Amino acid sequence: MGTMADADEASPERGRSLKPKPQAGQLYPEMIKRPVSVSSNSSGFRQSRFIEVGEFDFGGQSQANNPYDTDSRVNLTHVTEGDHLDIPSQSQSRSVSPAPRKEMDTRQDHNTEIGTPSWLGVVQLVLQTLLLVLNCVAVGLLAKTLSKYHQTKGIHLSDGEPAWPSGINTRATNTMLVIGIGGLVATIALLFGSIWQRITDKALVQNSYTIGLGALLLTAWLASVVVFETERNGLQEYACANRRALSNRVVNYDLVCQEQTPTSGCNVLFNTSVAPFQSKDHEADFIAVVGGGASGLTVANRLSEDPTVTVLVLEAGPADNGEAVIEVPQFVGQDVGGRYDWNLTTTPQTFLDGAARPMPQGRALGGGTILNAMLVNRGGQGDYNDWEALGNPGWSWTNMLPYFMKSERYTPVYSEDIAAQFSIRYDPGVHGFDGPLNVSYPKYFYNASANFFDALTELGIPTAFDPNDGTVAGASFLPVNIDPVNMTRSTARKAYYDPYAARPNLWVATEQHVTRLIIEGVAGNSNSTTANPGDGSVGSGNSTGVGGALFGVGSSTNTTSTAGGAAAALRERTLENNADGELVEVNAANVTLTINSSPVAVTTATPSSTATTEATPVQSSELRILGVEFASDASATRRNVSARREVIVAAGSLHTVQVLQLSGIGPRSLLEKYQIPVAIDLPGVGQNLQDHYLVGTFYPYNNHSHIYPTLLSTNASFNAAAEAEYYANRTGPWTAGSPDGVAFPSLPDIVNGSTSIADEAEKQADDEYLVPGLDATVVAGYGAQKSALIAALLDRNRAAYEIINNNAGSLTVATMRPFTRGTVQITSSEPLQPPAIDPRYGANPIDLQVLVAALKFNRRILATPSMLELQPAQFVPPVDANDDALMQIVKNGIRTEYHPAGTCAMLPLGLGGVVSPRLQVYGTQNLRIVDASIFPILPASHLQAVVYGVAEK
C-alpha cells in the first residue's frame, strides 16, 4: 500500500484522488450512492480505487456472501481524505494505510450523512421495529415463565426462604433471562438511535449495524430457548410429573405451567385464601377422591375424561422417585417396610401364637401397586357370581369381564417355545389390548417352574389354560404388571395418572392425610379438626416389614445392585419437600382450588336412628357430604375442600374404615366410646375383614445343574452379569423377580375328593367363630357368605388355596376361602393414629385345616419324579412332621398375603352391608367407596386386577 502521494501518481487501476474535503455538513452530489467496482489482480489482491463515502458494490456479490462484509463497512465509514484502501482476496488480509491528515471535528466526522436511499432506510427502520417487538415478546415470555417456575419450586415462600430443589440446575435459565433482557435493552437503544438518525439526518450508527446486531441478539435468544426447553422439562417434571405440591407456606400462587404437553405438561395452582373450593366454570362438577392408589387413580382418570367434571385426588403418601427397588422386577418385596409402606401391624393374634403380624400396605401415589408382586389374575367366575347372589345385581362374572379387559394392555409371551414349555395359554376373548395397564411376561423363565408344572400334571392338577378366563382351578404361569419393552413395573400411577396429568380437570395432592369427611348437619370430631403442635405423626405404624421374604420363610430370592448407580439407567427424578414437608399440587386450568385453614361451619350433631335389617337408608333424610378435611401431619393446620358433587373414598380396606369412623359413620358403640358425634349408625363399617393368609415353606433344591434365583444373592458374578444384561437389553433373570409360576388347586384335588372339611364348616353356627356381640345384620351377612364358601370348597373347578412357587425351594401355601372374619377399628379420635387391625387369623379352624391339607399335598408334589430331579430337602416343615406338628407350624407361620378386604362390604343393609350395588354408602346422598373394602367375599386371586376392574366399573 502507498501513501497519498503515491496514489496521486498511480495508474487508474490502483486508485484515484479524492476531491477536496467539503466543509462541515457539505456533500458533493457525486459522493452520494456511487457504486464502486472491485477487481482482482494476479498478485492475489483485490484492487480498489479511492472512493467517496457511499454505497459499496462487491463486484456483484451479495453482502451476505462477502466474507469481508462487516470489516468493509467499518473501514469504509472512516475513509477520509488521503486514505488508500486495498481489499485482499479471501486468502489474504486487508489493511488500511491512512495518510497524514489534520484532525477533523469529532462531531462532523461521526455525523456525516451516510449515503443510503430513503426507501432502504424505511425498510431498515421497519425491520428494527419488528426485531424490537420480537425481543420484547420473547423476553417477556421468558421472564414470565421463569418466574412461575421459580414459584413452583418454592423460591417464594412466606418466610422468604429459597428452596430450590437439589438436582435441578437453574443457572442456565437465569443466564438466559439475563441474555434476553440485555438483548432487549440493546435493541431498544439501537432503535431509538435509528429514529434519531431519521429525524435529524444525523448518522449515530449506520442502519445496517442495528439490523445485524438485532438479528444477532434474536438468534442468540432463540438458541437459548433450546437450552431453556431442555431445562424446562426438568422443572416441569419436578412440578407436574412427580405430582408434588407446595404447602400452606406458599402464598398466592398463580397457574404455573401454562404450556401443556400430553406427557409432561400440567397446570399447577397454589392458593391459600380462605374461601371454599369454587369452580370458575359454574357448569363444572367437583368430585373428591380420598386415596391415590389403584382404585382412586382409576376412578379419577375415568371421571376426568368428562371435561365438565373436576376431580381432586388426596393421597396420604408421597410420589415415588422411580427408585430401582420399585421399578426393577428383581427387587420385588424389598421396598416393603420402607418409605412407601404404612408399616402397619396387626393386634396380637391370640388364635395363633399370640404375636402380632406385619400388615404392609402401600402409602404412595399408586398405592400397593408400587409394593406388590405384580401378579395378575382375577379369580374364578363363580367368585363374582357369588357377589351377585349375595344381593348385588350387576356384579356377576359376565358383568365384570368387560371392565377387567378395559383396564389391561395385554402382551402375550414373547416366544411360542416358552409358552409350550411353561404351559402358558391365553384366550384373546378375555383380554384387553389397549387399556392403560401393561400386562405381560418377564424375559426370563426358571426351569424349576417347568418341573413344578410337570409335577402337578402328574398329580392330576390342570396346568394348560388361561388363568384369567375364570373357568379352571389349577396351575398356571401368571402374567405380571410389567412394561413389555423396558421390563419395569407398571403401576397405577404410570397407567392411570402420568399420561393424563395434563388434563385441566384432574388434580392430585400428595402427602395429604384426610382426617374426616365434612357432613352437613354434623359437628364432627373435634380431635380431627384440631392440630397437635409438635406431633409429626402421619398415621404410619412401626412395623419393620418382612425382611425381603414377601411370601414367608424361604421365599426371599432378592439381591441388591452391584453397581450402586445402575438405577440411573431407569427413570430418575429428584423430589424434595419444603422445610415443613407439606405439598399440595393441583392440576387445573379452569378451576381455582382454595384450601381452607379453618373448618367448615356445621350445626350440632343429630344422631341417626339404629340400623334396620331392610335394605333401606338408615335415615329418612340421607346426609350430604360437603367435602373433606385434611392435613399433612398431626401438627399441621387442618384444611378442607368442598365437593359440589360427590366424595369417593378409595383409601383401602384399612384406612377407608378409619376415615368413615372418624367422620361419625360406623357402629354407634365404637363412635360413642371415643366421643365422636354419630352421623350414621352403620354396624358393618370395620367388620367382615378377610385376608388371604399364607404359611411359608423351605425345601431348598440341591441339584446345582439348574439355575435358581438364589444364585443372585449367593453368586456375585452371576448377579453382576444378570444386572448388566438387564440394563443393556432388558432381558435376563432381573426381569423375573415375581413368583409367577403358581397354582390354585381345588380342595377335592388335594384330599382325594374328601368332603370332611366342608362338612365340618356346614355344622358351624353362623356366629360360632365371630367376634362376640356383633350386630345381628353382620352375623346374617356372614351366614350368607359361609354358604357360598362351603359350595366353593366342594367344587373341583374352584380354587381352595394357592401354591406360591419361588423356583428356589419355597412352595408357600395361602388360603383362598377364609372363613375367619376380623375387624378394623379406630383406637382414638385422633385421626393420625393407626387403626387397630385384627384379622383374627385362625379363629375359624376350617382355615387351619385347609392349610394343613395344603402342606401335606406339598409332600406329594415333592415326591413326583419331576420335582425329585431338583433334589429338594424338606426343612420347613420337616418330612416327618405329623398333623399336630403341621398345625403348630401353621399357627407359628401364618402371615398376610397382603389382601385385606371386605370391611365396608357391598351387601344389603340387612346383611351388614355398608354400600349398595352402586357403591353408595347407606344413609348418604353423595358418598361412595371404591376399593377392596367393598368386596363382600374374597375372590381366589391376587387382588390388584380385581381392584382395577371394580374401579373401572
KADAQUI-V340253 format. One line per field, one symbol per residue. ss: DSSP state (~ for helix, > for strand, _ for the rest). psi: psi as a letter, one per 30 degrees, with the letter a starting at -180 (. if undefined). burial: b if it has 24 or more other ideal C-beta (glycine too) atoms within 12 Angstrom, else e. Layout:
# KADAQUI-V340253
ss=???
psi=???
burial=???
This chain:
# KADAQUI-V340253
ss=___~~~~~____________________~~~_______>>____>>>__________>__>_~~~___~~~~~~~~_______>>>>>______>>>________~~~~~_______~~~~~~~~~~~~~~~~~~~~~~~~~~~~~~~~~~~____>_____________~~~~~~~~~~~~~~~~~~~~~~~~~~~~~~______~~~~~~~~~~~~~~~~~~~~~~~~~~~~~~~~~~~________>_________________>_________>>_____>>>>>>___~~~~~~~~~~_____>>>>>>___>_____~~~~>~~~_________>__>>____________>>__>_>__~~~~____>>____~~~~~~~~~_______~~~~~~~~~~~>>>_____~~~~~~__>___~~~__>___>>>>______~~~~~~~~~~~~___>__>________>>>>_>>_>_____>>__~~~~~_~~~_____>>>>___>>>>>>>______~~~~____________________________________~~~~_________________>___>>______________________________>_>>>>>>>_______>>>>___>>>>__~~~~~~~~~~~__>>_~~~~~~______>>_______>>__>>>__>__>_________~~~~_~~~~~~~~~~~~~~___~~~_____>>>___~~~~_____~~~~~~~~____________~~~~~~~~~~~~~~~~~~~______>>>>>_____>>>>>______>>>>__________>>>______~~~~~~~~~~~~~~~~~~__~~~~___>___>______~~~~~~~~~~~>>>____>____>__~~~___>____>>__>__>>>__~~~_________~~~~~~~~~_
psi=llaeeeefgllfffalkllkkllkgkkkeffkhklklklklfffkklllkllkakkkihfklfffjfgeeeeeeeefgkakfkkkkjllefllklkjklkllklkeeeefgkkkjkkeeeeeeeeeeeeeeeeeeeeeeeeeeeeeeeeeeeggfilfggkkhkklfjjfeeeeeeeeeeeeeeeeeeeeeeeeeeeeefgkjekkefeeeeeeeeeeeeeeefeeeeeeeeeeeeeeeefghlllaffkkhkakejekklfefllkkkkkglgllklkejffkkkkkkjkhaeeeeeeeeeeffjffkkkkkjkfllklghlefeekefgkfffkgaegkfhllllkjffcgfllkkikkkiljfbfffflggkjlfalefefeeeefggikggleeeeeeeeeeflikjlkfkeeeeeeghjkkjffglkgglfkkjallgkkkffeeeeeeeeefggkkejljfgfgfkjakljkllikkfeghlkjleeeefeefgffkfgjkkklhjkkflkjkkgkeljefefkljkfjgkgglagkgaggfiehlkffkglllkffegffffajkkkkklaffgkkjkkjkfglkkkjkgllkkllkkjkllkklflilkfkejklkjfalkllfafflkkllkkjedlkkkhglfefeeeeeefggjakeeeeeeghkkjekjjffjflgklkjklklljikkgjgflklffffffjeeeeeeeeeeefefhlafffhfkifilkilleeffghgkgeeeeeeefklegeglkkglkeeeeeeeeeeeeeeeeeffkfgkkflkjjkggggkikkkkfikfkkalkklflfkfgkklkjjfhkgejfeeeeeeeeeeeeeeeeffleeefefikkjejllfgkaeeeeeeeeeffklkghhklgfikjllefgglellfggkkkglehklkiafffkfkklillfeeeeeeeee.
burial=beebeebeeeeeebbebbeebeeeeeeeeebeeeebebeeeeeebbbbbbbbbbbbebeeeeeeeeebeeebbebbbebbbbbbbbbbeeeeebebeebeeeeeeeeeeeebbbbbeeeebeebbebbbebbebbbebbebbbebbbbbbbbbbbbbeeeeebbbeebebebbbebbebbbebbebbbbbbebbbebbeeeebbbbbbbbbbbbbebbebbeebbebbeebbbbbbbbbbbbbbbbbbbbeebebbbbbbeeebbbbbbbbbeeebbbbeeeebbbbbbbbbbbbbbbbbbbbbeeeebbbbbbbbbbbbbbbbbbbbbbbbbbbbbbbbbbbbbbbebebbeeebbbbbbbbbbbbbbbbbbbbbbbbbbbbbbbbbbbbbeebbbeebbebbbbbbbbbebeeeebeeebbbbbeeebbbeebbbbbbbbbbbbbbbbbbbbbbbebebbbbbbbbbbbbbbbbbbbbbbbbebbbbbbbbbbbbbbbbbbbbbbbbbbbbbbbbbbbbbbbbbbbbbbbeeeebbbbbebebbebbbbbbbbbbbbebbeeebbebbbebbbbbbebbbbbbbbbbbbbbbbbbebbebeebeebeebbeebebbbeebbbbbbbbbbbbbebbbbbbbbbbbbbbbbbbbbbbbbbbbbbbbbbebbeebebbbbbbbbbbbbbbbbbbbbbbbbbbeeeebbbbbbbbeeeeebbebbebbbeebbbbbbbbbbbbbbbbbbbbbbeeeeebbeebeebebeebbbeebbebbbbbbbbbbbbbbbbbbbbbbbbbbbbbbbbbbbbbbbbbbbbbbbbbbbbbbbbbbbbbbbbbbbbbbbbbbbbbbbbbbbbbbebebbeebebebebbeeeeeeeebbbbbbbbbbbbbbbbbbbbbbbbbbbbbbbbebbbbbbbbbbbbbbbbbbbbbbbbbbbbbbbbbbb
